[in-house]
Amino acid sequence: MRKQFDTPFLLVFLVLIVFGLLIFTSAALGLLARGGASFTSVAVSQLLLGFLCGGTALIFISRMDYRKWRPYTPYLFAVAILLTLLTFVPNIGLEFKGAARWIVVGPITFQPVELLKLATVAFLAAIYASRYKATHTLRGGVLPLLLVAGPATAIVLAQPDTASAMIMAAACTVMLFAAGGRASHLLFIALAGMLVVGGAAVTYPHVKDRLVTFINHSGDPQGSGYQIQQSLIAVGSGGISGRGFGQSIEKFSYLPEPIGDSIFAVAAEEFGFVGSAALVLLFAAFAILGLRIAARAPDPFGGLLVTGLVALIVGQSFFNMASSVGLVPLAGVPLIFVSHGGTALAIALIEVGVILNVSRRMKS
């Protein structure tokens, strides 16, 4: 067994963190020319809650034996479910733009869905590890997924947060595939997911608007299509090498959510095709090296846990980047390690700590 972290994975992660901090800093400067959140408050949230708290947790978790956590995964899942339900409670949950996704604790706002994603993956990994030879059956494979990911997804859909629900369900499905689930069962789950998205489009007007805009980007350029239009302008104006660090024009006046949903467009405008392609390749390397750790994990729990966490981080990141160039509907999910969001960054760093923990014990 290894005693040190997997060096290639660690290096890719560190480069992602540095590149992400540069992009975030530049994008956040656009707030100086806008009303709303100040540059200082956003930077403090990202640095204190995200980097400081998340980084401290990463160091601590990366050095604990992950196998000792396995008995506690049901309790973590229960706590995460409870916290997510609290978003619906008046005076505790914070509603913004029609969505109840945050808990307010004094001056801090916390988004419990990020913890719920982690807890769902960990609990499902523990279940599949305990019945590793039965995951090809409905009872051993599909049923645990429905009983664990089903309620979690339903709560997140009710917030509503369709994109997070889809990403969490997709990560759990990837875990079932890695555990040996049948292709027919995976196809059934995929079809059920499509039906859920269709139901969400009927239930929630904003989901329908995003799907319509995805089909026709220019249908309502001053309304529902405004964000994707400005995002494409930013990406296109970056050219091959970009305008240069800090030189984005779109982030100051035109691009909605330059530190959140649209931050990849800011990166593409400033660093061009070369920089944006490098960011995509870094996440691809993160995925490949992470799955390599999963394949060489000393036990099924470690392998499935890493698989699920890599699927969460990379799946959400690729969804964010793809939505900025119109390849998928706008999702409203952060670009991990880059976008503003102290909770998302802190939980992502914790997830990386778990992956590094497993890498110390993987087979040579």
Residue pairs with C-beta under 8 A, 6 or more apart in sequence:
1 298
1 360
1 361
1 362
1 363
1 364
2 359
2 360
2 361
2 362
2 364
3 360
4 360
5 62
5 356
5 359
5 360
6 289
6 292
6 293
6 356
6 359
6 362
8 289
9 286
9 289
9 290
9 292
9 293
9 355
9 356
9 359
10 356
12 282
12 285
12 286
12 289
13 286
13 352
15 282
16 282
16 283
16 286
16 337
17 337
19 278
19 279
19 282
19 338
20 335
20 337
20 338
21 51
22 245
23 263
23 266
23 267
23 270
23 271
23 279
23 338
24 46
24 259
24 263
24 338
24 339
24 340
25 43
26 245
26 246
26 248
26 251
26 266
26 270
27 248
27 251
27 258
27 259
27 263
27 266
27 267
27 340
28 39
28 42
28 43
28 46
28 259
28 340
29 39
29 246
29 251
30 248
30 251
30 252
30 255
30 258
30 259
30 266
31 37
31 38
31 39
31 42
31 258
31 259
32 39
33 252
33 253
34 252
34 253
42 259
42 340
45 340
45 342
46 340
46 341
46 342
46 345
48 342
49 108
49 342
49 343
49 345
49 346
50 341
50 342
50 343
50 344
50 345
50 346
50 349
51 345
51 349
53 342
53 346
54 345
54 346
54 347
54 348
54 349
54 350
55 349
57 346
57 349
57 350
57 353
58 349
58 350
58 352
58 353
58 356
59 353
60 353
61 350
61 353
61 354
61 357
62 352
62 353
62 354
62 356
62 357
62 360
63 357
64 357
65 357
65 361
66 301
66 302
66 305
66 354
66 357
66 358
66 361
67 299
67 301
67 302
69 122
70 126
70 129
70 301
73 119
73 122
73 123
73 125
73 126
74 123
74 126
76 118
76 119
76 122
76 123
77 119
77 120
77 122
77 123
77 148
77 152
79 115
79 119
80 112
80 115
80 116
80 118
80 119
80 120
80 152
81 116
81 119
81 151
81 152
81 155
83 103
83 110
83 112
83 115
83 116
84 112
84 113
84 116
84 152
84 155
84 156
85 155
86 92
86 93
86 103
86 112
87 93
87 94
87 100
87 101
87 102
87 103
87 112
87 159
88 100
88 158
88 159
92 103
92 104
93 100
93 102
93 103
93 104
94 100
94 101
94 102
94 103
94 104
94 109
96 102
98 206
99 159
99 160
99 161
100 159
101 111
101 113
101 159
101 161
102 109
102 110
102 111
103 109
103 110
103 111
103 112
104 110
109 343
110 343
111 341
111 343
111 344
113 156
113 159
113 161
113 164
114 343
114 344
114 346
114 347
114 348
115 343
115 347
116 152
116 155
116 156
116 168
117 164
117 167
117 168
117 171
117 312
117 347
118 309
118 312
118 347
118 350
118 351
120 148
120 149
120 152
120 168
120 172
121 168
121 171
121 172
121 175
121 305
121 308
121 309
121 311
121 312
122 305
122 308
123 148
124 144
124 145
124 148
124 149
124 172
124 175
124 304
124 308
125 175
125 301
125 304
125 305
125 307
125 308
126 301
127 144
127 148
128 135
128 141
128 144
128 175
128 176
128 179
128 300
128 304
129 299
129 300
129 301
129 304
131 140
131 144
132 179
132 180
132 300
133 140
134 140
134 141
135 141
135 176
135 179
135 180
135 181
136 180
136 181
136 182
136 185
138 185
141 176
141 179
141 180
141 181
141 182
141 185
142 176
142 181
142 185
142 188
142 189
145 172
145 173
145 176
145 189
148 172
149 168
149 169
149 172
152 168
153 165
153 168
153 169
153 196
156 164
156 165
156 168
157 165
157 196
157 200
160 200
160 203
160 204
160 206
160 207
161 332
162 197
162 200
162 204
162 207
163 319
163 331
163 332
163 333
164 333
165 196
166 193
166 197
167 312
167 315
167 316
167 319
167 333
168 312
169 189
169 193
169 196
170 193
170 311
170 315
171 308
171 311
171 312
171 315
172 308
173 186
173 189
173 190
173 193
174 307
174 308
174 311
174 315
175 304
175 307
175 308
175 311
176 185
176 186
176 189
177 186
178 294
178 303
178 304
178 307
179 300
179 304
197 207
200 207
201 207
201 208
201 211
202 208
209 224
210 224
210 329
210 330
211 329
212 219
212 224
213 219
213 220
213 224
213 225
213 228
213 329
213 330
214 326
214 328
214 329
214 330
216 225
217 225
217 228
217 229
217 232
217 326
218 225
218 229
219 225
220 226
221 229
226 256
227 255
227 256
227 257
227 261
227 262
227 330
228 323
228 326
228 330
230 250
230 254
230 255
230 256
230 262
230 265
231 255
231 262
231 265
231 324
231 325
231 326
232 265
232 325
232 326
233 250
233 254
234 248
234 250
234 251
234 254
234 255
234 262
234 265
234 266
234 268
234 269
235 265
235 268
235 269
235 276
235 324
235 325
237 243
237 249
237 250
237 269
238 268
238 269
238 270
238 271
238 272
238 273
238 275
238 276
239 272
239 273
240 272
240 273
240 274
241 271
241 272
241 273
241 274
241 275
242 268
242 269
242 270
242 271
242 272
242 274
242 275
243 249
243 269
243 270
243 272
244 270
245 270
245 271
246 270
247 270
248 255
248 258
248 266
248 269
248 270
249 269
250 258
250 265
250 266
250 269
251 258
251 266
251 269
255 262
255 265
255 266
256 262
257 263
258 265
258 266
259 339
259 340
260 334
260 339
260 340
260 341
261 320
261 323
261 324
261 330
261 331
261 332
261 333
261 334
261 339
262 324
263 320
263 335
263 338
263 339
263 340
264 276
264 279
264 320
264 321
264 324
264 325
264 335
264 338
265 324
267 275
267 276
267 279
267 338
268 275
268 276
268 324
271 278
271 279
276 321
279 321
279 338
280 318
280 321
283 314
283 317
283 318
283 321
284 314
286 310
286 313
286 314
287 310
287 314
290 306
290 309
290 310
290 313
290 314
290 355
291 306
291 307
291 310
293 306
293 355
293 358
293 359
293 362
294 302
294 303
294 304
294 306
294 307
294 310
294 358
295 303
296 362
296 363
296 364
297 303
297 305
297 306
297 358
297 361
297 362
297 363
298 361
298 362
298 363
302 358
302 361
302 362
303 358
305 354
305 358
306 354
306 355
306 358
309 351
309 354
309 355
310 355
312 351
313 336
313 348
313 351
313 352
316 333
316 334
316 335
316 336
317 335
317 336
317 337
319 328
319 331
319 333
320 331
320 333
320 334
320 335
320 339
321 335
322 328
323 329
323 330
323 331
334 340
334 341
334 344
336 344
336 345
336 348
337 345
337 348
